[in-house]
Amino acid sequence: MAGNVEAWTLLSLALIIILVRVGVRWKLVGPADFQLDDYLMPLAGILFVLETVAAYLVGAKYQGLTNSYMTSEARAALDPNSTEWAHRVAGSKTQIVGWSFYTAILWLVKFSLAVFYSRLTTGLQHLPTRVRLGYVLLIVTYLAAALSILLSCQPFHAFWQIYPDPGKFCQPANSPVYVFVIVILNITTDIYLLSIPLPLLWTVNINLKRKIPLMALFSGATFVMIAGIIRAVTIMKSSPDGAETGSKWACRETFVSIVVSNLPIIQPLIRKGFRKIGLSHVFSSSGKTSGQPYQLSSRGLKSLTTRGEGDTKKSKTNAAAPTHMQTSAWGSDEHILAPSEPSSKDITVVSETVVHSEPWGFQGPSGAGCSTTPPKEWNSQLSHR
């Protein structure tokens, strides 16, 4: 019973997180400007509901019974007309459905993160290409995971066969193919996705006190990997409650993946909460900067705000522009790296045109000769610049 309460509690919290995310995005950009990830995450929430129902059925209705964790003698002695037989068959079928939901949710969350990163890396050299490679990696790995679930046992009905022993690959509760293939692909894709924002966050020219919380926000996938490893170890233990325990850990891992993937989106609310409890300095942009400027492509430069064009006096501050460039490009509509409060010291990007002309000249009385000295009214204008 406690396990069922935990599963429904985690589901409720995950759905609340998703609703908060939708609310934040609604306020920031409006529903008309929702991106693909704004739809993928609610879809993951719907599948999480179905996964939780499947886990509930395995534990509560079918008593955690599947065609796994049985000796050859127990298989031979089990009556095909018994309730236990029916529970084991139904439990095995539900396990296949649960694995399918579990995999779909994890990869939906990964795709959502990839779309989010594609917005954050717009205009940053090389990183958009890495995000596109991430899309390819996610598609390939999801197909591999889904096909391993459906095709690792042939004929398909052997997935719920009890006697004779169908073999390890046909026991969905603890199939080595299910466990190791999905865990390896899951960890591989998480590591790749982490490699997109973290190196830039480490080298970006912002305060170290602000850099560390941001890196923590984007490092949540490490907890998902830990949960996945724990689940794999739990499932591979030869114990009668392995199927039920594995279903519980599937819900826990799904919950963690949904929460940590939404933290960067809802961080404006987190920052506001920190300010209310007197910890505004955690997300403050004040203080010395650290790290190296990150080079923007021309596409990124075009996306920056240009205020006061024509003010050549401001052009002298262009040497410090990379910090603002990073803030603008990474901020996007989420303002991840944007200062929490408006600042009058924002660096602006302006265009400056230098006109080269021939030396100023005038003809003397003889009709020839020149002078490099501009007229007096020009000297007056230049001195005021």
C-alpha positions in Angstrom: 0.0 0.0 0.0 2.8 2.4 0.8 4.3 1.8 -2.6 1.0 2.7 -4.2 0.8 5.9 -2.2 4.4 6.8 -3.3 3.6 6.2 -7.0 0.5 8.4 -7.0 2.3 11.1 -5.0 5.2 11.2 -7.4 2.7 11.3 -10.3 0.9 14.2 -8.7 4.0 16.2 -8.1 5.3 15.6 -11.6 2.0 16.8 -13.1 2.2 19.9 -10.9 5.7 20.6 -12.2 4.5 20.3 -15.8 1.6 22.6 -15.1 3.9 25.2 -13.5 6.2 24.9 -16.6 3.2 25.5 -18.9 2.3 28.5 -16.8 5.8 30.0 -16.9 6.0 29.6 -20.7 2.5 31.0 -21.1 3.5 34.1 -19.2 6.8 34.5 -21.0 5.9 33.9 -24.6 2.2 33.2 -24.7 0.5 30.0 -26.2 0.8 31.4 -29.7 4.6 31.1 -29.5 4.8 27.7 -27.8 7.6 25.5 -29.2 7.7 21.8 -29.7 9.0 21.1 -26.2 6.0 22.9 -24.7 3.9 20.1 -26.2 6.2 17.2 -25.7 6.4 17.7 -21.9 2.6 17.5 -21.3 2.5 14.4 -23.6 5.2 12.9 -21.3 2.9 13.7 -18.3 0.0 11.8 -19.9 2.2 8.8 -20.5 3.4 9.0 -16.9 -0.2 8.6 -15.8 -0.4 5.4 -17.9 2.9 4.1 -16.6 1.8 4.7 -13.0 -1.5 2.8 -13.7 0.6 -0.1 -15.2 2.8 -0.1 -12.1 -0.2 -0.1 -9.9 -1.7 -3.0 -11.7 1.5 -5.0 -11.4 1.8 -4.4 -7.7 -1.8 -4.2 -6.5 -3.9 -6.3 -8.8 -1.5 -8.9 -10.0 0.5 -9.1 -6.7 3.8 -8.5 -8.5 3.6 -11.8 -10.3 5.1 -12.3 -13.8 6.7 -15.2 -15.7 10.0 -14.2 -14.1 11.8 -15.3 -11.0 10.5 -18.9 -11.2 12.3 -22.2 -11.0 11.7 -24.9 -13.5 10.0 -27.0 -10.8 7.6 -24.2 -9.9 6.7 -23.7 -13.5 5.9 -27.4 -14.0 3.8 -27.5 -10.8 1.7 -24.4 -11.5 -1.8 -25.1 -12.5 -2.8 -23.3 -15.8 -6.3 -22.8 -14.4 -5.1 -21.2 -11.2 -5.4 -17.6 -10.2 -1.6 -17.4 -9.9 -1.2 -18.5 -13.5 -3.7 -15.8 -14.7 -1.9 -13.2 -12.6 1.5 -14.1 -14.0 0.3 -13.9 -17.5 -1.5 -10.6 -17.0 1.5 -9.3 -15.0 3.9 -10.2 -17.8 1.7 -8.4 -20.4 1.5 -5.3 -18.2 5.3 -5.3 -17.8 5.7 -5.0 -21.6 3.3 -2.1 -21.6 5.1 -0.5 -18.7 8.5 -0.8 -20.3 7.1 0.8 -23.4 5.7 3.7 -21.5 8.8 4.1 -19.4 11.0 4.3 -22.5 8.7 6.6 -24.4 8.6 9.0 -21.4 12.3 9.2 -21.0 12.9 9.9 -24.6 10.2 12.4 -24.8 11.8 14.3 -22.0 15.2 14.0 -23.8 13.7 15.4 -27.0 12.1 18.2 -25.0 15.5 19.1 -23.6 17.1 19.0 -27.1 14.5 21.4 -28.4 15.1 23.7 -25.4 18.8 23.6 -26.1 18.3 24.4 -29.7 16.7 27.7 -28.6 19.5 28.4 -26.1 22.3 27.8 -28.6 20.9 29.8 -31.4 23.8 31.9 -32.8 26.5 30.1 -30.8 29.1 28.6 -33.0 29.2 24.8 -33.2 26.5 24.2 -30.6 23.5 24.2 -32.9 25.2 21.5 -34.9 25.7 19.4 -31.7 22.0 19.8 -30.9 21.1 18.6 -34.4 23.4 15.6 -33.9 21.6 15.1 -30.6 18.3 14.8 -32.5 19.7 12.1 -34.7 21.2 10.3 -31.6 17.8 10.4 -29.8 15.9 9.0 -32.8 18.3 6.2 -33.3 18.6 5.2 -29.7 14.8 5.4 -29.2 14.2 3.1 -32.1 16.8 0.7 -30.8 15.2 0.7 -27.3 11.6 0.3 -28.6 12.6 -2.5 -31.0 14.5 -4.3 -28.3 11.3 -4.3 -26.2 9.1 -5.7 -28.9 11.5 -8.0 -30.9 13.9 -9.4 -28.3 11.6 -12.4 -27.8 10.1 -14.5 -30.6 7.4 -15.6 -30.9 5.9 -12.6 -29.2 3.5 -14.6 -27.0 6.4 -16.2 -25.3 6.7 -12.9 -23.3 3.9 -14.3 -21.0 4.7 -18.0 -21.4 5.1 -19.8 -18.1 5.7 -23.4 -19.0 8.0 -24.4 -20.4 10.5 -21.8 -19.4 10.6 -19.3 -22.3 14.2 -18.2 -21.5 15.6 -15.0 -20.0 15.0 -12.8 -23.1 11.2 -13.6 -22.8 10.8 -12.6 -19.2 9.9 -8.9 -19.4 10.3 -8.2 -15.7 14.0 -8.9 -15.8 15.0 -9.5 -19.4 18.8 -8.7 -19.8 18.0 -7.1 -23.2 15.4 -4.8 -21.6 17.6 -3.9 -18.7 21.0 -3.4 -20.2 20.1 -2.1 -23.6 17.8 0.6 -22.2 20.1 1.6 -19.3 23.1 1.9 -21.6 21.2 3.9 -24.2 19.6 6.0 -21.5 23.0 6.9 -19.9 24.7 7.5 -23.3 22.0 10.0 -24.4 22.0 11.8 -21.0 25.7 12.2 -21.1 25.6 13.6 -24.6 22.8 16.1 -23.7 24.8 17.2 -20.6 27.8 17.9 -22.9 25.8 20.6 -24.7 25.2 23.2 -22.0 27.7 22.4 -19.3 31.0 23.3 -21.2 29.5 26.6 -22.2 28.3 27.4 -18.7 31.7 26.7 -17.4 33.5 29.0 -19.8 30.8 31.7 -20.0 31.8 35.1 -18.6 29.6 35.3 -15.5 30.0 35.4 -11.8 31.1 32.1 -10.3 28.4 32.3 -7.6 25.8 32.5 -10.4 27.6 30.0 -12.6 27.4 27.2 -10.0 23.6 27.2 -9.5 23.1 27.3 -13.2 25.4 24.3 -13.7 23.4 22.5 -11.0 20.2 23.3 -12.8 21.5 21.7 -16.0 23.2 18.8 -14.3 20.0 17.1 -13.1 20.4 14.3 -15.6 23.0 12.8 -13.4 20.3 12.0 -10.9 18.3 10.3 -13.7 21.3 8.2 -14.5 21.8 7.2 -10.9 18.1 6.2 -10.6 18.4 4.2 -13.8 21.4 2.3 -12.5 19.7 1.6 -9.2 16.6 0.3 -11.1 18.8 -2.0 -13.3 20.5 -3.5 -10.2 17.2 -4.0 -8.5 15.6 -5.7 -11.4 18.5 -8.1 -12.0 18.4 -9.4 -8.4 16.7 -12.8 -8.3 14.0 -12.1 -5.9 10.2 -12.6 -6.1 9.4 -8.9 -5.7 11.8 -7.8 -8.4 9.0 -7.0 -10.9 7.1 -4.8 -8.4 10.3 -3.1 -7.1 11.4 -2.5 -10.7 8.0 -0.8 -11.5 8.4 1.4 -8.4 11.9 2.5 -9.5 10.6 3.2 -13.0 8.1 5.7 -11.6 10.8 7.2 -9.5 13.2 7.6 -12.4 10.4 9.0 -14.6 9.6 11.5 -11.8 13.2 12.6 -11.4 13.6 13.1 -15.2 10.5 15.2 -15.5 11.5 17.4 -12.5 15.1 18.0 -13.4 14.3 18.7 -17.1 11.8 21.4 -16.2 14.0 23.1 -13.6 15.8 25.3 -16.2 12.4 26.4 -17.6 10.8 27.3 -14.2 14.0 28.9 -12.8 12.5 32.4 -12.9 10.1 31.2 -10.2 12.9 29.5 -8.4 14.9 32.8 -8.5 11.8 34.7 -7.2 11.5 32.2 -4.4 15.1 32.7 -3.5 14.7 36.4 -3.3 11.7 36.0 -1.0 13.7 34.0 1.5 16.7 36.4 1.3 18.9 34.4 -1.0 18.8 36.6 -4.0 22.6 36.6 -4.3 22.4 33.0 -5.5 21.1 34.2 -8.9 22.7 37.6 -8.8 24.7 38.8 -11.7 26.9 41.2 -9.7 30.5 40.7 -8.8 33.5 39.7 -10.8 33.1 37.6 -13.9 35.0 34.5 -14.6 35.7 32.3 -17.6 36.3 33.2 -21.2 34.0 34.9 -23.7 32.2 32.5 -26.0 32.3 33.3 -29.7 29.0 34.0 -31.4 28.3 33.5 -35.0 27.0 36.2 -37.3 23.5 34.8 -36.8 23.8 35.3 -33.1 25.0 38.9 -33.6 21.9 39.7 -35.6 19.7 38.5 -32.8 21.1 40.9 -30.2 19.4 44.1 -29.2 21.0 47.2 -30.7 20.2 50.4 -28.8 21.5 53.9 -29.7 22.7 53.1 -33.2 24.9 55.8 -34.5 26.3 56.7 -31.1 29.9 56.3 -31.9 30.8 57.0 -28.3 29.3 53.7 -27.2 31.3 51.8 -29.9 34.3 52.2 -27.7 32.8 49.7 -25.2 32.6 46.9 -27.9 35.7 45.2 -26.4 33.5 44.1 -23.5 30.6 43.0 -25.7 31.0 39.2 -25.5 29.5 39.1 -22.0 26.3 40.7 -23.2 26.4 38.6 -26.3 26.3 35.5 -24.2 23.5 36.8 -22.1 21.3 37.7 -25.1 21.9 34.5 -27.0 21.5 32.2 -24.0 18.7 34.1 -22.4 16.2 33.6 -25.3 12.7 33.7 -24.0 13.7 32.0 -20.7 16.4 34.6 -19.9 18.6 31.9 -18.3 21.7 34.0 -18.2 20.1 37.4 -18.3 20.5 39.6 -15.3 17.7 39.3 -12.8 17.3 43.1 -12.7 17.6 45.6 -15.5 21.0 47.3 -15.5 22.0 50.6 -17.0 25.4 49.1 -17.7 24.2 46.7 -20.4 26.6 46.6 -23.3 25.0 47.4 -26.7 26.2 46.4 -30.1 26.3 49.3 -32.5 27.5 49.6 -36.1 30.2 52.2 -37.0 31.0 53.3 -40.5 34.5 54.8 -41.1 34.8 56.9 -44.2 38.2 57.3 -45.6 38.7 60.5 -47.7 41.6 62.2 -49.4 43.4 64.9 -47.4 41.5 68.2 -47.2 42.9 70.6 -49.8 42.5 74.0 -51.2 44.1 75.8 -54.0 46.3 78.7 -53.2 46.6 81.8 -55.2 48.8 80.0 -57.7 46.1 77.4 -58.3 48.1 74.6 -56.8 49.1 73.3 -53.4 47.2 71.5 -50.6 46.8 71.4 -46.8 46.1 68.5 -44.4 44.4 70.9 -42.0 40.6 70.7 -42.0 38.5 73.9 -41.8 38.0 75.5 -38.4 34.3 74.5 -38.2 35.3 70.8 -38.7 37.8 71.1 -35.8 35.0 72.4 -33.6 32.8 69.4 -34.5 35.5 66.9 -34.0 36.4 68.3 -30.6 32.8 67.9 -29.4 32.7 64.2 -30.5 
